[in-house]
Amino acid sequence: MPDAALPIAASPETDILSALGARSIVLVGMMGVGKSTVGRRLAARLKLPFVDADTEIEAAAGMTIPEIFERHGEPHFRDGEARVIARLLDGGPLVLATGGGAFMREETRNRIAAKAISIWLKADHDVIMRRVRRRADRPLLQTADPEGTVMRLLTEREPVYRNADLTIASRDVPHDKIVEECIETLRVHLCGEPASKPPADVVSAVR
Ligand code: S3P
């Protein structure tokens, strides 16, 4: 066989990268579902840059998210968030973890649909509650009844998160398992069934 015809060793990662082109992978979902942790590991697997939108917003504003909420209010934060995400999506491919409310803005959803593949990390309310209790820096949960607030936000947001291209169940398993599921789901979405899987007619022929 001439060298040029030798098959290049394909891996799920290289398949995903070539199918992505300049598009990014955007993680969406509620606070505490693991968007940043999973996103950072997913980016490392794909050898793509990882960016956390909340960190970028803080850098652009020169203050923390609680400070932005306190000094300027949520609408100001949301405008900044939309601008930062738009800018980041123009610089793909990268893996982008978004804040829990970002996908609620239609303009941001449309941008993500045009320039990225979105993954909803979906977690049950009790998993979210257990995780958000560990940090006190989320202004939306500084209420008399944080659990009730999470329930209300989930009810409002889940029908919108559902519009993401892909959904992965975030649960109490090692993060690398969730990353592995993201890789496999992305590969099937972008490239179709695994090459190693025999075609259906071969399967039926050997039955
Ligand atoms: C928010 C989630 C936060 C942060 C801000 C608002 C939300 O990000 O953007 O506190 O509206 O759900 P995480 O989802 O990374 O916690």
Residues whose N, C-alpha, C, O or C-beta is under 5 A from the ligand:
A	BS01	S3P	G29 M30 M31 G32 D54 I65 T98 G99 G100 G101 D137 R138 P139
